[in-house]
Amino acid sequence: HRKKLDQELTPEATTNETSGHLNRSSSNVSAGTQEINKDYQPPFGGRKIWVGGTKELDSDDLEQHFMRFGRVATAGVMRKKDGDKRGFGFVTFFDRRDSAKAVRRSETKYKRGSEFARMTMKACEAPASAELDLDLRTAEILQKEDARRKAMYIATKVESMDMERLLAMEKAADRTQAVAIDCEMVGVGQEGRSSCLARVCVINEKQEILYMRNVVPSEPVTDYRTHITGLREGVLTEEKGAISFEKAQEEVKGILRGRTLVGHALRNDLNVLMLEHPFRAIRDTSRYRPLREAGQHGTPSLKSLAERLLDNKIQEGVHSPYEDAKVAMQIYLMHKDGWERVADQAERAASSQLRHRAKKKRTKR
């Protein structure tokens, strides 16, 4: 009976991703046409609950009401094929503790006109609607959010790693042809308007760390830009493991020599390191035109590129140079074939132009 009922239902789904709300009309997905990752099958580790008494509500209303318990991943009011509401729905939270909180409450009220109506909540113990689009979307959203949290955890763990482990990790990393770099800067000079190197990270094509150091500022710091860098006074000292600017500059220069350099707005990183790199060996995600949206004239931010191309939300608080370098490398690798063709064509054209100029000079003589 449950199986037959599920096949008759169509959810009107509203999904809440990390960037905001995506309200979509959903349709049944026939069995076997799509598969849910086994680690993200309903009831999603207890994160999904059943809600009764929803006949007067739409999915948006259901989501808004249940946000009082925690962040909602998806909410769907169930409908028959003819569009009539069945009187129940499902809500899935990002955090199992929030769903447990709602289940413990067991009942909640909402205002309906001048009166209050009641909804009941209970845990989903079986994947009753596994074939529905709502569950497939929920699985996708939960996977992305869990992956984002894991990436942030790894980035935080990497940046707080002790020097002995960090050196071992750097030694084991492959020296690939392409490397990505990202630097964090602190403010110096009047009101912190000028920038000074504070942290640098270089990774390889496998997103393994080749080099990561905190750097003792070469000038007095007037603004640590803590909301971006996460750095505070007393962190960038030799006692805390930071190295001199000259040493960081020399070591980074050695890693970059002869390699393709990937990054975002690389002019800023190279300027703060006081280094140069051959233009033909630079792959800057802020300047590669195919990465821009149609009609876009300004330079895209790394944050917008990560969200649009990788469906990854970054820089939502303190910036991680490891994460930023990793995202730039991922974008480069996605577009590597086309990007390298364009670079080869540009280099050949430049070489041809130089030969032509040299020939003209010889002719004049």
SEMAR-779764 format. One record per residue (C-alpha): z, x negated, y; residue in three letters; residue number from 1. Coordinates in Angstrom, 3 decimals. Example, Ala and Ser with C-alpha at 12.3 -4.5 7.8 and 13.67 -1.06 7.14 Angstrom:
BEGIN
SITE  7.800  -12.300  -4.500  ALA  1
SITE  7.140  -13.670  -1.060  SER  2
END
This chain:
BEGIN
SITE  0.000  0.000  0.000  HIS  1
SITE  0.863  -2.850  2.407  ARG  2
SITE  -2.462  -4.560  1.683  LYS  3
SITE  -4.439  -1.369  2.277  LYS  4
SITE  -2.558  -0.718  5.513  LEU  5
SITE  -3.266  -4.226  6.822  ASP  6
SITE  -6.974  -3.855  6.160  GLN  7
SITE  -6.988  -0.687  8.293  GLU  8
SITE  -5.265  -2.341  11.252  LEU  9
SITE  -6.821  -4.119  14.193  THR  10
SITE  -4.513  -6.016  16.535  PRO  11
SITE  -4.867  -5.887  20.271  GLU  12
SITE  -3.750  -9.457  20.828  ALA  13
SITE  -2.442  -11.399  23.758  THR  14
SITE  -1.977  -15.132  23.349  THR  15
SITE  0.125  -17.375  25.523  ASN  16
SITE  -0.939  -21.019  25.341  GLU  17
SITE  0.749  -23.909  27.119  THR  18
SITE  -1.540  -23.461  30.111  SER  19
SITE  -0.894  -19.743  30.626  GLY  20
SITE  -2.215  -16.472  29.260  HIS  21
SITE  -5.365  -15.729  27.344  LEU  22
SITE  -5.806  -12.003  26.805  ASN  23
SITE  -8.449  -11.249  24.236  ARG  24
SITE  -9.570  -8.297  22.208  SER  25
SITE  -9.212  -9.135  18.507  SER  26
SITE  -11.048  -7.951  15.440  SER  27
SITE  -10.413  -8.104  11.723  ASN  28
SITE  -11.312  -11.320  9.972  VAL  29
SITE  -12.452  -10.707  6.437  SER  30
SITE  -10.579  -12.505  3.682  ALA  31
SITE  -11.824  -15.979  2.878  GLY  32
SITE  -13.964  -16.389  6.007  THR  33
SITE  -11.314  -18.495  7.710  GLN  34
SITE  -8.386  -20.412  6.330  GLU  35
SITE  -5.021  -20.944  7.951  ILE  36
SITE  -3.555  -24.415  7.543  ASN  37
SITE  -0.984  -24.147  4.770  LYS  38
SITE  1.699  -25.486  7.116  ASP  39
SITE  0.915  -22.711  9.601  TYR  40
SITE  0.724  -19.584  7.482  GLN  41
SITE  2.586  -16.423  8.500  PRO  42
SITE  5.454  -15.928  9.041  PRO  43
SITE  5.124  -19.439  10.531  PHE  44
SITE  8.429  -20.844  9.371  GLY  45
SITE  10.385  -17.829  10.579  GLY  46
SITE  8.832  -17.828  14.061  ARG  47
SITE  7.117  -14.452  13.583  LYS  48
SITE  8.994  -11.144  13.802  ILE  49
SITE  8.102  -7.487  13.220  TRP  50
SITE  8.699  -5.064  16.095  VAL  51
SITE  8.906  -1.296  15.694  GLY  52
SITE  8.781  1.355  18.413  GLY  53
SITE  5.819  -0.051  20.331  THR  54
SITE  3.718  3.111  20.599  LYS  55
SITE  4.073  3.264  24.393  GLU  56
SITE  3.337  -0.447  24.894  LEU  57
SITE  0.307  -2.702  25.094  ASP  58
SITE  0.303  -6.288  23.890  SER  59
SITE  0.852  -7.630  27.422  ASP  60
SITE  3.915  -5.414  27.820  ASP  61
SITE  5.227  -6.569  24.445  LEU  62
SITE  4.821  -10.206  25.376  GLU  63
SITE  6.483  -9.806  28.762  GLN  64
SITE  9.449  -8.014  27.234  HIS  65
SITE  10.061  -10.607  24.523  PHE  66
SITE  9.846  -13.576  26.890  MET  67
SITE  13.526  -12.893  27.601  ARG  68
SITE  14.259  -14.425  24.188  PHE  69
SITE  12.058  -17.519  24.628  GLY  70
SITE  8.478  -18.772  24.925  ARG  71
SITE  6.071  -16.413  23.163  VAL  72
SITE  3.037  -17.831  21.349  ALA  73
SITE  1.353  -14.510  20.534  THR  74
SITE  2.141  -10.810  20.697  ALA  75
SITE  0.065  -8.020  19.192  GLY  76
SITE  0.394  -4.241  19.079  VAL  77
SITE  -1.218  -2.894  15.922  MET  78
SITE  -3.944  -0.268  16.152  ARG  79
SITE  -5.938  1.845  13.734  LYS  80
SITE  -9.698  1.587  13.514  LYS  81
SITE  -10.039  4.514  15.916  ASP  82
SITE  -7.919  2.662  18.495  GLY  83
SITE  -4.733  4.691  18.148  ASP  84
SITE  -1.524  2.657  18.138  LYS  85
SITE  0.407  2.450  14.908  ARG  86
SITE  3.789  2.158  16.598  GLY  87
SITE  4.602  -1.383  15.565  PHE  88
SITE  3.506  -4.916  16.332  GLY  89
SITE  4.239  -8.600  15.818  PHE  90
SITE  5.630  -11.304  18.083  VAL  91
SITE  5.570  -15.023  17.292  THR  92
SITE  7.665  -17.544  19.212  PHE  93
SITE  7.059  -21.268  19.649  PHE  94
SITE  10.645  -21.943  18.593  ASP  95
SITE  12.263  -20.513  15.468  ARG  96
SITE  15.609  -20.343  17.260  ARG  97
SITE  14.165  -17.816  19.701  ASP  98
SITE  12.877  -15.568  16.915  SER  99
SITE  16.283  -15.811  15.203  ALA  100
SITE  17.928  -14.772  18.465  LYS  101
SITE  15.707  -11.674  18.681  ALA  102
SITE  16.329  -10.746  15.024  VAL  103
SITE  20.079  -11.059  15.448  ARG  104
SITE  19.853  -8.669  18.372  ARG  105
SITE  17.967  -6.210  16.067  SER  106
SITE  17.372  -3.702  18.889  GLU  107
SITE  16.159  -3.920  22.463  THR  108
SITE  15.416  -1.303  25.117  LYS  109
SITE  12.628  -0.964  27.644  TYR  110
SITE  12.072  1.514  30.444  LYS  111
SITE  9.574  4.300  29.791  ARG  112
SITE  9.174  6.410  32.896  GLY  113
SITE  12.621  7.613  33.893  SER  114
SITE  14.023  7.041  30.411  GLU  115
SITE  14.741  4.097  28.146  PHE  116
SITE  13.000  3.645  24.798  ALA  117
SITE  14.170  1.533  21.902  ARG  118
SITE  12.433  -1.172  19.880  MET  119
SITE  13.733  -2.592  16.624  THR  120
SITE  13.174  -6.152  15.443  MET  121
SITE  13.346  -7.773  12.053  LYS  122
SITE  12.145  -10.971  10.461  ALA  123
SITE  8.769  -11.099  8.732  CYS  124
SITE  9.461  -12.144  5.165  GLU  125
SITE  5.892  -11.966  3.859  ALA  126
SITE  2.471  -12.724  5.374  PRO  127
SITE  1.609  -9.036  5.710  ALA  128
SITE  -1.243  -9.592  8.162  SER  129
SITE  -2.608  -12.966  7.055  ALA  130
SITE  -6.204  -11.722  7.290  GLU  131
SITE  -5.913  -10.630  10.900  LEU  132
SITE  -7.353  -12.561  13.810  ASP  133
SITE  -3.940  -12.468  15.481  LEU  134
SITE  -2.461  -14.700  12.771  ASP  135
SITE  -5.393  -17.096  12.887  LEU  136
SITE  -4.980  -17.453  16.637  ARG  137
SITE  -1.252  -17.858  16.257  THR  138
SITE  -1.739  -20.658  13.718  ALA  139
SITE  -4.121  -22.454  16.085  GLU  140
SITE  -1.786  -22.133  19.076  ILE  141
SITE  1.284  -23.284  17.150  LEU  142
SITE  -0.588  -26.288  15.736  GLN  143
SITE  -1.703  -27.381  19.201  LYS  144
SITE  1.772  -26.992  20.685  GLU  145
SITE  3.437  -28.818  17.791  ASP  146
SITE  0.869  -31.626  18.061  ALA  147
SITE  1.502  -31.874  21.813  ARG  148
SITE  5.256  -32.087  21.278  ARG  149
SITE  4.784  -34.722  18.585  LYS  150
SITE  2.519  -36.789  20.866  ALA  151
SITE  5.082  -36.627  23.671  MET  152
SITE  7.835  -37.634  21.262  TYR  153
SITE  5.793  -40.602  20.034  ILE  154
SITE  4.933  -41.667  23.594  ALA  155
SITE  8.598  -41.503  24.627  THR  156
SITE  9.687  -43.380  21.508  LYS  157
SITE  7.059  -46.074  22.008  VAL  158
SITE  8.033  -46.658  25.629  GLU  159
SITE  11.716  -47.007  24.754  SER  160
SITE  11.051  -49.354  21.815  MET  161
SITE  12.932  -52.651  21.698  ASP  162
SITE  10.909  -55.806  22.349  MET  163
SITE  11.099  -57.132  18.790  GLU  164
SITE  9.530  -54.002  17.294  ARG  165
SITE  6.990  -53.775  20.111  LEU  166
SITE  5.841  -57.370  19.559  LEU  167
SITE  5.475  -56.703  15.822  ALA  168
SITE  3.403  -53.597  16.556  MET  169
SITE  1.174  -55.486  18.989  GLU  170
SITE  0.639  -58.298  16.501  LYS  171
SITE  -0.438  -55.858  13.756  ALA  172
SITE  -2.917  -53.977  15.984  ALA  173
SITE  -6.654  -54.643  15.499  ASP  174
SITE  -8.560  -56.335  18.344  ARG  175
SITE  -11.373  -53.781  18.628  THR  176
SITE  -14.384  -54.188  20.910  GLN  177
SITE  -13.259  -51.383  23.221  ALA  178
SITE  -9.774  -51.234  24.720  VAL  179
SITE  -8.186  -48.710  27.084  ALA  180
SITE  -5.753  -49.490  29.868  ILE  181
SITE  -3.393  -47.547  32.096  ASP  182
SITE  -0.952  -48.798  34.711  CYS  183
SITE  1.999  -47.166  36.437  GLU  184
SITE  2.745  -48.211  39.986  MET  185
SITE  5.750  -48.014  42.282  VAL  186
SITE  5.584  -47.701  46.056  GLY  187
SITE  6.087  -50.689  48.354  VAL  188
SITE  5.842  -51.208  52.082  GLY  189
SITE  6.403  -48.537  54.717  GLN  190
SITE  7.373  -45.233  53.082  GLU  191
SITE  6.068  -46.555  49.741  GLY  192
SITE  2.448  -45.996  50.700  ARG  193
SITE  1.167  -49.182  49.067  SER  194
SITE  1.267  -49.684  45.299  SER  195
SITE  2.703  -52.429  43.141  CYS  196
SITE  2.393  -52.860  39.354  LEU  197
SITE  5.428  -51.621  37.398  ALA  198
SITE  4.152  -50.914  33.871  ARG  199
SITE  0.965  -51.653  31.962  VAL  200
SITE  -0.293  -50.465  28.583  CYS  201
SITE  -3.408  -51.553  26.655  VAL  202
SITE  -4.480  -49.868  23.407  ILE  203
SITE  -7.343  -50.321  20.933  ASN  204
SITE  -9.884  -47.815  19.586  GLU  205
SITE  -7.395  -46.709  16.913  LYS  206
SITE  -4.896  -45.943  19.698  GLN  207
SITE  -2.649  -48.758  18.510  GLU  208
SITE  -0.712  -50.641  21.179  ILE  209
SITE  -2.125  -54.077  21.993  LEU  210
SITE  0.145  -54.699  24.951  TYR  211
SITE  2.839  -52.823  26.851  MET  212
SITE  5.234  -54.310  29.372  ARG  213
SITE  7.431  -53.403  32.290  ASN  214
SITE  6.727  -55.698  35.249  VAL  215
SITE  9.104  -57.029  37.877  VAL  216
SITE  7.699  -55.808  41.226  PRO  217
SITE  6.252  -58.613  43.333  SER  218
SITE  7.479  -56.875  46.525  GLU  219
SITE  10.614  -54.895  47.433  PRO  220
SITE  10.267  -51.327  46.108  VAL  221
SITE  10.622  -48.564  48.675  THR  222
SITE  9.672  -45.660  46.375  ASP  223
SITE  10.034  -45.717  42.595  TYR  224
SITE  7.986  -42.481  42.359  ARG  225
SITE  10.449  -41.445  39.668  THR  226
SITE  8.959  -37.967  39.218  HIS  227
SITE  5.745  -39.663  38.027  ILE  228
SITE  6.842  -43.023  36.606  THR  229
SITE  10.279  -42.112  35.243  GLY  230
SITE  11.447  -45.467  36.635  LEU  231
SITE  14.612  -46.014  38.648  ARG  232
SITE  16.287  -48.865  40.424  GLU  233
SITE  17.599  -51.498  38.024  GLY  234
SITE  15.018  -50.879  35.272  VAL  235
SITE  12.345  -53.356  36.397  LEU  236
SITE  14.423  -56.523  36.009  THR  237
SITE  14.199  -59.560  33.747  GLU  238
SITE  17.604  -58.586  32.308  GLU  239
SITE  16.024  -55.311  31.156  LYS  240
SITE  13.032  -57.079  29.598  GLY  241
SITE  10.527  -56.834  32.478  ALA  242
SITE  8.187  -59.799  32.958  ILE  243
SITE  6.713  -61.384  36.084  SER  244
SITE  3.514  -60.070  37.625  PHE  245
SITE  1.761  -63.399  37.079  GLU  246
SITE  2.547  -63.391  33.357  LYS  247
SITE  1.422  -59.762  32.911  ALA  248
SITE  -1.774  -60.476  34.837  GLN  249
SITE  -2.631  -63.518  32.699  GLU  250
SITE  -1.868  -61.802  29.391  GLU  251
SITE  -3.843  -58.667  30.239  VAL  252
SITE  -6.743  -60.806  31.451  LYS  253
SITE  -6.829  -62.518  28.060  GLY  254
SITE  -6.919  -59.209  26.174  ILE  255
SITE  -9.708  -57.755  28.327  LEU  256
SITE  -11.955  -60.818  28.229  ARG  257
SITE  -15.254  -60.041  26.469  GLY  258
SITE  -14.314  -56.420  25.714  ARG  259
SITE  -15.429  -52.985  26.811  THR  260
SITE  -12.781  -51.596  29.163  LEU  261
SITE  -11.989  -47.867  28.983  VAL  262
SITE  -9.782  -45.905  31.353  GLY  263
SITE  -9.605  -43.370  34.156  HIS  264
SITE  -10.117  -44.425  37.776  ALA  265
SITE  -10.120  -48.036  36.578  LEU  266
SITE  -10.559  -49.383  40.087  ARG  267
SITE  -6.895  -48.529  40.741  ASN  268
SITE  -5.702  -50.327  37.588  ASP  269
SITE  -7.827  -53.417  38.217  LEU  270
SITE  -6.819  -53.542  41.879  ASN  271
SITE  -3.099  -53.403  41.143  VAL  272
SITE  -3.558  -56.123  38.488  LEU  273
SITE  -5.740  -58.127  40.918  MET  274
SITE  -8.331  -58.530  38.185  LEU  275
SITE  -12.083  -58.117  37.956  GLU  276
SITE  -14.119  -56.966  34.973  HIS  277
SITE  -17.904  -56.964  34.470  PRO  278
SITE  -19.312  -53.658  35.686  PHE  279
SITE  -21.559  -53.359  32.619  ARG  280
SITE  -18.456  -53.429  30.377  ALA  281
SITE  -16.555  -50.667  32.196  ILE  282
SITE  -16.348  -47.108  30.795  ARG  283
SITE  -14.562  -45.031  33.415  ASP  284
SITE  -13.933  -41.380  32.505  THR  285
SITE  -13.654  -40.480  36.204  SER  286
SITE  -17.189  -41.712  36.933  ARG  287
SITE  -19.258  -40.746  33.873  TYR  288
SITE  -21.289  -37.791  35.127  ARG  289
SITE  -21.797  -35.936  31.795  PRO  290
SITE  -18.018  -35.372  31.698  LEU  291
SITE  -18.100  -33.356  34.909  ARG  292
SITE  -18.409  -29.590  34.896  GLU  293
SITE  -21.606  -28.032  36.190  ALA  294
SITE  -21.541  -27.938  39.989  GLY  295
SITE  -18.534  -30.277  40.240  GLN  296
SITE  -18.941  -32.892  42.937  HIS  297
SITE  -15.470  -34.412  43.156  GLY  298
SITE  -13.893  -36.794  40.684  THR  299
SITE  -12.248  -34.950  37.767  PRO  300
SITE  -8.617  -35.755  37.021  SER  301
SITE  -7.625  -37.131  33.623  LEU  302
SITE  -5.361  -34.102  33.235  LYS  303
SITE  -8.264  -31.658  33.698  SER  304
SITE  -10.514  -33.648  31.341  LEU  305
SITE  -7.810  -33.738  28.659  ALA  306
SITE  -7.309  -29.980  28.871  GLU  307
SITE  -11.018  -29.113  28.934  ARG  308
SITE  -12.379  -31.644  26.426  LEU  309
SITE  -9.419  -32.241  24.101  LEU  310
SITE  -7.462  -29.020  24.610  ASP  311
SITE  -4.506  -31.280  25.338  ASN  312
SITE  -2.032  -30.806  28.180  LYS  313
SITE  -0.763  -34.059  29.641  ILE  314
SITE  1.088  -35.239  32.746  GLN  315
SITE  3.309  -32.168  32.848  GLU  316
SITE  6.193  -34.289  34.065  GLY  317
SITE  6.672  -38.030  33.933  VAL  318
SITE  3.375  -39.804  33.195  HIS  319
SITE  3.099  -41.908  30.058  SER  320
SITE  0.731  -44.907  30.366  PRO  321
SITE  0.367  -44.917  26.569  TYR  322
SITE  -0.617  -41.245  26.501  GLU  323
SITE  -3.011  -41.593  29.452  ASP  324
SITE  -4.713  -44.629  27.887  ALA  325
SITE  -4.933  -42.787  24.558  LYS  326
SITE  -6.576  -39.726  26.143  VAL  327
SITE  -9.123  -41.886  27.986  ALA  328
SITE  -9.983  -43.641  24.711  MET  329
SITE  -10.316  -40.337  22.833  GLN  330
SITE  -12.718  -39.004  25.486  ILE  331
SITE  -14.753  -42.224  25.374  TYR  332
SITE  -15.027  -42.129  21.580  LEU  333
SITE  -16.138  -38.473  21.705  MET  334
SITE  -19.043  -39.436  23.975  HIS  335
SITE  -19.533  -43.037  22.856  LYS  336
SITE  -23.076  -42.767  21.487  ASP  337
SITE  -24.548  -41.112  24.558  GLY  338
SITE  -22.457  -43.206  26.928  TRP  339
SITE  -23.571  -46.490  25.358  GLU  340
SITE  -27.232  -45.398  25.479  ARG  341
SITE  -26.901  -44.706  29.197  VAL  342
SITE  -25.141  -48.046  29.724  ALA  343
SITE  -27.855  -49.937  27.794  ASP  344
SITE  -30.611  -48.233  29.789  GLN  345
SITE  -28.864  -49.042  33.074  ALA  346
SITE  -28.406  -52.688  32.058  GLU  347
SITE  -32.047  -53.027  31.035  ARG  348
SITE  -33.162  -51.456  34.306  ALA  349
SITE  -30.924  -53.806  36.303  ALA  350
SITE  -32.211  -56.842  34.375  SER  351
SITE  -35.803  -55.764  34.944  SER  352
SITE  -35.139  -55.348  38.655  GLN  353
SITE  -33.588  -58.824  38.889  LEU  354
SITE  -36.565  -60.368  37.103  ARG  355
SITE  -38.929  -58.561  39.455  HIS  356
SITE  -37.064  -59.870  42.532  ARG  357
SITE  -37.027  -63.405  41.158  ALA  358
SITE  -40.769  -63.226  40.516  LYS  359
SITE  -41.424  -62.029  44.089  LYS  360
SITE  -39.400  -64.957  45.474  LYS  361
SITE  -41.386  -67.461  43.426  ARG  362
SITE  -44.658  -65.890  44.578  THR  363
SITE  -43.650  -66.200  48.276  LYS  364
SITE  -42.871  -69.889  47.809  ARG  365
END
